[in-house]
C-alpha cells in the first residue's frame, strides 16, 4: 500500500491557514472550529503514518 499520509498533513495545513485567516477577520467561532478540525487531521495523519510502518 502506498504512503498517502501526506494528504492528512496537507488537510491539517489547509485548516490551520483557514483558522488563522478567521482569526484575522475576527470570526472566533469559525476559527475555533477550523483549529479543532486541523487537530483531527493532524491526529489522523500521525495515526495513518504509524500504521504504514
TORLOLO-334389 format. One line per field, with one value per residue (C-alpha): residue number from 1; x, y, z. Coordinates in steps of 0.02 Angstrom, whole numbers, plus 50000, padded with zeros to 5 digits. Layout:
N
nr	c(NUM, ...) .
x	c(X, ...) .
y	c(Y, ...) .
z	c(Z, ...) .
***
This chain:
53
nr	c(1, 2, 3, 4, 5, 6, 7, 8, 9, 10, 11, 12, 13, 14, 15, 16, 17, 18, 19, 20, 21, 22, 23, 24, 25, 26, 27, 28, 29, 30, 31, 32, 33, 34, 35, 36, 37, 38, 39, 40, 41, 42, 43, 44, 45, 46, 47, 48, 49, 50, 51, 52, 53) .
x	c(50000, 50065, 50106, 49965, 49988, 50042, 49860, 49810, 49952, 49901, 49725, 49799, 49892, 49739, 49629, 49765, 49778, 49588, 49590, 49724, 49626, 49469, 49562, 49620, 49439, 49380, 49270, 49306, 49180, 49243, 49423, 49391, 49305, 49446, 49579, 49480, 49466, 49652, 49694, 49586, 49679, 49847, 49798, 49735, 49897, 50004, 49897, 49899, 50088, 50117, 50001, 50106, 50265) .
y	c(50000, 50172, 50305, 50433, 50506, 50672, 50702, 50712, 50834, 50941, 50947, 50998, 51142, 51197, 51202, 51288, 51425, 51440, 51461, 51596, 51690, 51677, 51749, 51895, 51925, 51915, 51763, 51669, 51527, 51483, 51495, 51376, 51252, 51264, 51233, 51085, 51007, 51041, 50943, 50798, 50797, 50802, 50656, 50557, 50590, 50534, 50378, 50336, 50361, 50245, 50116, 50114, 50061) .
z	c(50000, 49956, 50083, 50073, 50247, 50168, 50118, 50302, 50336, 50186, 50259, 50426, 50346, 50248, 50402, 50502, 50371, 50371, 50561, 50552, 50419, 50525, 50674, 50568, 50515, 50698, 50669, 50830, 50810, 50637, 50696, 50841, 50727, 50599, 50732, 50800, 50627, 50599, 50757, 50696, 50530, 50622, 50733, 50583, 50489, 50635, 50659, 50474, 50463, 50612, 50534, 50374, 50465) .
***
